Amino acid sequence: MTNEMEIVERLRLENDTLRKRVAELEETVRQRDRVTQTIIDHVPALIFVMDLEDTYSHTNHSCAAFMGRKDVSEIVGHNASEFFPPEVFAAWRENNRLVVAKGEAIVAEESGPGDDGIQVYRSIKFPIRDGEGTIRWIGGIATDVTAERRAEERLGESQARAQAMLDASTDLLLLVDLEGVVVMANQAAAGRLGCSPAEAVGRRDVFPLDEPDRRAFLVEEVRRTGTPARFDAARDERWFEVTAYPVRNGDGRPARLAIFGRDVTEQRRAAQEQRRLQEQIIEAQRLAIQEIGTPLVPLTDEAVAIPLIGAIDEVRAAHFVETMLRGVDARGAQIVVVDVTGVSNVDTHVAEVLVRAARAAKLLGAEVIMTGIRPAVAQALVDLGADLGGVVTLASLQDGIAYAVRGKGRASLPRRGVRA
């Protein structure tokens, strides 16, 4: 009997010891749970664990606040469908099912109603297995990215407005880095490249930086001076006036180039056409002046007059001599009156022309009368040492005509045959 009592007493003591140990372990677990809960309650992200039927077993205060509850006890043991609209719950439930199906963590953006509108969360959901490796729960950590997404939306809207404004310009607008890679392009520039603005981004060595040496020089020039660089460029038989502006980074150094290219092809073609027409007009005027500027005027059957007007260049000098000699020969003229009253600029060149004309006329047997010789013409003839022997000089064209009409000088000589 004594032995049995001893055994019972020993078992009782061991049982008490085990109960104390279990109590200590339970308290340790509770303490660890409190520590864990305290930690996750101070995490701003939403942290939760739910079973495969979408019932919460663990959560933190951030998650409770998101669901409009004051304490996690109002969440644990409740199904997620109790807290969210059907469409929101359906989307979240679909992600939970995906975790189970894949057996691994997934990252997804999930949205839900908030105090100031829809809140967006970046969720990491992962499977939690039991001791046998079977998935029993789904854990999740969701971070609020609403502010970032709204900022991205505002930035996107701002960029869209800026792009629309740039696309409205007919000028070519490019933003490139210092290696010539396109960062941004408007519709006009992209169209010149044969692509859309989005497709132009990332292209390298495009207009107007398609020459590496030229780009290096341009970049160095902009970097050195810190001022815009202006130059002309051509591409696909089009001409452009280009300005490259430095775009500086935080330390003030040029980091990119903003390039504005204006298509001036039509203006240049118009200017070329205008120059061509102007040259044609000048040539036509020159020919007209030749025709009317050296007229051969018959005075009598034996006399002609040639008044010279304006400037005498090489072409007009040759035309004058040719006109005079052809007229003398064709009409059989005995007297040629050359009037220089209207010659605007008298120099040795003009004097040489007059001397050459007089000598040529004498070779055809005609007497030359020069009228309207002003002091400047006389001085030029003297400086040239011109020999005008046999040339009659009179003060005015009227005097020369009167002289020719009266038939002075050679008028008594037999008349040369007139050629038709």
MIFI-433452 format. One line per field, with one value per residue (C-alpha): residue in one letter; residue number from 1; z, y, x. Coordinates in steps of 0.25 Angstrom, whole numbers. Example, Ala and Ser with C-alpha at 12.3 -4.5 7.8 and 13.67 -1.06 7.14 Angstrom:
% MIFI-433452
residu [a; s]
num [1; 2]
w [31; 29]
v [-18; -4]
u [49; 55]
% end
This chain:
% MIFI-433452
residu [m; t; n; e; m; e; i; v; e; r; l; r; l; e; n; d; t; l; r; k; r; v; a; e; l; e; e; t; v; r; q; r; d; r; v; t; q; t; i; i; d; h; v; p; a; l; i; f; v; m; d; l; e; d; t; y; s; h; t; n; h; s; c; a; a; f; m; g; r; k; d; v; s; e; i; v; g; h; n; a; s; e; f; f; p; p; e; v; f; a; a; w; r; e; n; n; r; l; v; v; a; k; g; e; a; i; v; a; e; e; s; g; p; g; d; d; g; i; q; v; y; r; s; i; k; f; p; i; r; d; g; e; g; t; i; r; w; i; g; g; i; a; t; d; v; t; a; e; r; r; a; e; e; r; l; g; e; s; q; a; r; a; q; a; m; l; d; a; s; t; d; l; l; l; l; v; d; l; e; g; v; v; v; m; a; n; q; a; a; a; g; r; l; g; c; s; p; a; e; a; v; g; r; r; d; v; f; p; l; d; e; p; d; r; r; a; f; l; v; e; e; v; r; r; t; g; t; p; a; r; f; d; a; a; r; d; e; r; w; f; e; v; t; a; y; p; v; r; n; g; d; g; r; p; a; r; l; a; i; f; g; r; d; v; t; e; q; r; r; a; a; q; e; q; r; r; l; q; e; q; i; i; e; a; q; r; l; a; i; q; e; i; g; t; p; l; v; p; l; t; d; e; a; v; a; i; p; l; i; g; a; i; d; e; v; r; a; a; h; f; v; e; t; m; l; r; g; v; d; a; r; g; a; q; i; v; v; v; d; v; t; g; v; s; n; v; d; t; h; v; a; e; v; l; v; r; a; a; r; a; a; k; l; l; g; a; e; v; i; m; t; g; i; r; p; a; v; a; q; a; l; v; d; l; g; a; d; l; g; g; v; v; t; l; a; s; l; q; d; g; i; a; y; a; v; r; g; k; g; r; a; s; l; p; r; r; g; v; r; a]
num [1; 2; 3; 4; 5; 6; 7; 8; 9; 10; 11; 12; 13; 14; 15; 16; 17; 18; 19; 20; 21; 22; 23; 24; 25; 26; 27; 28; 29; 30; 31; 32; 33; 34; 35; 36; 37; 38; 39; 40; 41; 42; 43; 44; 45; 46; 47; 48; 49; 50; 51; 52; 53; 54; 55; 56; 57; 58; 59; 60; 61; 62; 63; 64; 65; 66; 67; 68; 69; 70; 71; 72; 73; 74; 75; 76; 77; 78; 79; 80; 81; 82; 83; 84; 85; 86; 87; 88; 89; 90; 91; 92; 93; 94; 95; 96; 97; 98; 99; 100; 101; 102; 103; 104; 105; 106; 107; 108; 109; 110; 111; 112; 113; 114; 115; 116; 117; 118; 119; 120; 121; 122; 123; 124; 125; 126; 127; 128; 129; 130; 131; 132; 133; 134; 135; 136; 137; 138; 139; 140; 141; 142; 143; 144; 145; 146; 147; 148; 149; 150; 151; 152; 153; 154; 155; 156; 157; 158; 159; 160; 161; 162; 163; 164; 165; 166; 167; 168; 169; 170; 171; 172; 173; 174; 175; 176; 177; 178; 179; 180; 181; 182; 183; 184; 185; 186; 187; 188; 189; 190; 191; 192; 193; 194; 195; 196; 197; 198; 199; 200; 201; 202; 203; 204; 205; 206; 207; 208; 209; 210; 211; 212; 213; 214; 215; 216; 217; 218; 219; 220; 221; 222; 223; 224; 225; 226; 227; 228; 229; 230; 231; 232; 233; 234; 235; 236; 237; 238; 239; 240; 241; 242; 243; 244; 245; 246; 247; 248; 249; 250; 251; 252; 253; 254; 255; 256; 257; 258; 259; 260; 261; 262; 263; 264; 265; 266; 267; 268; 269; 270; 271; 272; 273; 274; 275; 276; 277; 278; 279; 280; 281; 282; 283; 284; 285; 286; 287; 288; 289; 290; 291; 292; 293; 294; 295; 296; 297; 298; 299; 300; 301; 302; 303; 304; 305; 306; 307; 308; 309; 310; 311; 312; 313; 314; 315; 316; 317; 318; 319; 320; 321; 322; 323; 324; 325; 326; 327; 328; 329; 330; 331; 332; 333; 334; 335; 336; 337; 338; 339; 340; 341; 342; 343; 344; 345; 346; 347; 348; 349; 350; 351; 352; 353; 354; 355; 356; 357; 358; 359; 360; 361; 362; 363; 364; 365; 366; 367; 368; 369; 370; 371; 372; 373; 374; 375; 376; 377; 378; 379; 380; 381; 382; 383; 384; 385; 386; 387; 388; 389; 390; 391; 392; 393; 394; 395; 396; 397; 398; 399; 400; 401; 402; 403; 404; 405; 406; 407; 408; 409; 410; 411; 412; 413; 414; 415; 416; 417; 418; 419; 420]
w [0; 3; -10; -17; -9; -13; -27; -27; -19; -29; -41; -34; -33; -47; -52; -44; -50; -64; -62; -57; -69; -78; -72; -73; -88; -90; -83; -92; -104; -100; -97; -111; -117; -110; -114; -128; -128; -122; -133; -145; -139; -140; -155; -164; -174; -173; -168; -167; -167; -172; -174; -187; -185; -184; -169; -161; -151; -149; -153; -148; -144; -157; -164; -154; -156; -171; -169; -160; -147; -134; -130; -136; -128; -136; -149; -144; -146; -156; -171; -181; -188; -176; -178; -193; -204; -213; -225; -216; -208; -221; -226; -213; -212; -226; -222; -210; -219; -228; -216; -213; -227; -229; -215; -215; -212; -222; -223; -227; -226; -219; -217; -207; -201; -192; -185; -197; -208; -214; -207; -214; -208; -212; -206; -204; -201; -198; -194; -179; -177; -165; -160; -171; -182; -185; -188; -177; -177; -186; -180; -186; -185; -192; -193; -196; -210; -212; -211; -221; -231; -230; -232; -244; -250; -248; -254; -266; -268; -267; -277; -286; -286; -289; -300; -306; -306; -312; -322; -326; -331; -345; -341; -338; -323; -317; -303; -304; -294; -296; -304; -314; -308; -310; -297; -302; -316; -321; -333; -343; -339; -339; -352; -358; -352; -358; -344; -333; -321; -312; -322; -324; -309; -308; -322; -323; -333; -340; -346; -344; -336; -346; -348; -335; -338; -340; -327; -319; -324; -321; -307; -304; -309; -300; -288; -290; -292; -285; -296; -307; -320; -333; -346; -360; -362; -374; -374; -386; -395; -384; -378; -363; -354; -341; -327; -316; -302; -289; -279; -266; -255; -240; -240; -251; -262; -275; -274; -287; -299; -303; -318; -326; -341; -351; -365; -374; -387; -393; -389; -395; -408; -409; -407; -417; -427; -424; -426; -439; -444; -440; -448; -460; -458; -457; -469; -477; -472; -477; -490; -491; -487; -498; -508; -504; -497; -510; -521; -535; -539; -554; -556; -571; -582; -579; -564; -551; -537; -525; -511; -499; -486; -473; -468; -479; -475; -483; -489; -492; -498; -508; -511; -514; -523; -530; -532; -537; -547; -552; -554; -561; -571; -573; -576; -583; -573; -575; -561; -548; -536; -523; -511; -497; -489; -482; -478; -463; -459; -467; -465; -473; -477; -484; -490; -496; -502; -509; -515; -520; -526; -533; -539; -543; -550; -557; -563; -569; -575; -566; -559; -544; -536; -521; -514; -499; -494; -480; -473; -466; -480; -485; -473; -475; -489; -486; -475; -485; -495; -505; -519; -525; -537; -548; -538; -537; -523; -521; -508; -510; -517; -524; -530; -535; -542; -548; -553; -559; -565; -572; -577; -572; -573; -581; -588; -601; -602; -611; -604; -601; -605; -596; -592; -590]
v [0; 9; 7; 11; 23; 27; 25; 34; 45; 44; 45; 57; 64; 62; 66; 79; 81; 79; 88; 99; 96; 97; 110; 116; 112; 117; 130; 131; 129; 139; 149; 146; 148; 161; 165; 161; 168; 181; 180; 178; 189; 199; 196; 205; 194; 186; 172; 160; 145; 138; 124; 118; 123; 137; 138; 147; 140; 151; 166; 179; 192; 198; 188; 190; 205; 203; 194; 205; 198; 202; 189; 176; 168; 174; 167; 154; 143; 151; 148; 158; 159; 167; 179; 181; 184; 171; 176; 179; 166; 158; 164; 161; 147; 144; 148; 139; 127; 130; 129; 115; 111; 115; 111; 123; 138; 148; 163; 171; 184; 184; 196; 199; 210; 220; 233; 242; 232; 219; 215; 207; 197; 189; 175; 163; 151; 138; 123; 119; 103; 94; 84; 75; 85; 87; 102; 105; 121; 132; 144; 158; 171; 183; 196; 209; 214; 223; 236; 231; 226; 239; 247; 238; 241; 256; 255; 247; 257; 268; 261; 258; 273; 277; 267; 272; 286; 281; 273; 286; 292; 291; 292; 280; 278; 268; 265; 257; 253; 256; 243; 247; 238; 243; 245; 253; 256; 264; 259; 268; 262; 248; 249; 254; 241; 233; 228; 232; 241; 229; 221; 232; 231; 223; 225; 229; 238; 244; 258; 268; 260; 249; 253; 248; 258; 269; 265; 265; 279; 284; 278; 283; 297; 297; 292; 302; 314; 310; 317; 312; 308; 311; 305; 300; 285; 277; 264; 257; 269; 278; 290; 294; 305; 298; 304; 295; 299; 293; 286; 286; 276; 279; 284; 293; 285; 282; 269; 269; 277; 283; 284; 293; 291; 300; 295; 306; 298; 306; 319; 315; 310; 323; 331; 322; 324; 339; 340; 332; 341; 354; 349; 347; 361; 366; 359; 363; 378; 377; 372; 382; 393; 388; 389; 403; 408; 408; 412; 415; 428; 432; 447; 447; 437; 439; 442; 434; 437; 428; 434; 427; 427; 420; 412; 405; 391; 381; 375; 388; 393; 382; 384; 399; 396; 385; 393; 405; 397; 389; 402; 409; 397; 395; 409; 413; 425; 436; 442; 436; 445; 439; 446; 443; 454; 443; 434; 433; 429; 433; 425; 420; 408; 417; 425; 413; 409; 423; 422; 408; 412; 424; 416; 405; 415; 421; 408; 407; 421; 428; 442; 441; 453; 453; 462; 465; 462; 468; 471; 457; 450; 460; 457; 442; 443; 451; 441; 430; 437; 435; 439; 445; 451; 452; 452; 464; 468; 478; 483; 477; 466; 478; 483; 470; 468; 481; 478; 465; 471; 482; 471; 477; 470; 458; 462; 465; 451; 441; 433; 419; 408; 406; 392; 386]
u [0; 11; 18; 5; 4; 18; 15; 2; 10; 21; 11; 4; 17; 21; 7; 8; 22; 17; 5; 14; 23; 11; 6; 20; 21; 7; 11; 23; 15; 5; 17; 23; 9; 8; 22; 19; 5; 12; 22; 12; 3; 14; 16; 8; 6; -7; -3; -12; -14; -27; -31; -35; -49; -45; -47; -36; -28; -18; -17; -11; -17; -14; -22; -33; -33; -33; -46; -52; -50; -44; -38; -32; -42; -53; -46; -41; -51; -59; -59; -53; -67; -72; -63; -63; -72; -75; -66; -54; -56; -57; -44; -36; -42; -37; -23; -24; -28; -16; -7; -12; -12; 2; 7; 16; 16; 10; 11; -2; -8; -21; -31; -42; -50; -44; -48; -43; -47; -41; -28; -18; -9; 3; 0; 10; 1; 8; 4; 5; 7; 4; 14; 11; 13; -1; -6; -15; -14; -11; -3; -2; 5; -1; 6; -2; 3; -9; 0; 10; -1; -8; 5; 8; -5; -3; 11; 5; -6; 4; 13; 1; -2; 12; 13; 0; 5; 18; 11; 3; 16; 21; 35; 43; 45; 55; 61; 74; 84; 99; 101; 90; 79; 65; 58; 46; 41; 29; 20; 27; 41; 36; 29; 42; 48; 36; 31; 22; 27; 27; 35; 45; 50; 62; 67; 81; 88; 76; 74; 80; 91; 93; 108; 116; 127; 117; 110; 122; 126; 112; 112; 126; 122; 109; 116; 127; 119; 106; 98; 90; 97; 90; 94; 87; 85; 80; 72; 65; 66; 60; 67; 66; 70; 74; 76; 81; 79; 86; 77; 85; 85; 85; 100; 98; 105; 98; 92; 83; 80; 67; 67; 58; 58; 50; 48; 52; 52; 40; 46; 60; 54; 46; 59; 66; 54; 54; 69; 67; 56; 64; 76; 67; 61; 75; 79; 67; 69; 84; 79; 69; 79; 88; 77; 72; 85; 93; 83; 88; 80; 80; 82; 84; 87; 101; 101; 97; 98; 100; 97; 104; 96; 99; 111; 120; 124; 132; 119; 113; 126; 127; 112; 114; 126; 119; 106; 114; 122; 110; 102; 113; 115; 101; 97; 110; 111; 121; 119; 117; 113; 117; 110; 116; 108; 100; 112; 111; 125; 137; 150; 161; 153; 142; 153; 159; 145; 144; 158; 156; 142; 148; 159; 150; 141; 152; 156; 143; 145; 135; 138; 136; 130; 130; 121; 118; 132; 132; 145; 146; 145; 156; 165; 163; 167; 179; 183; 182; 190; 179; 182; 169; 175; 165; 153; 145; 140; 128; 122; 108; 100; 92; 106; 109; 96; 97; 111; 107; 94; 103; 112; 125; 138; 136; 123; 130; 135; 128; 117; 120; 110; 99; 96; 83]
% end
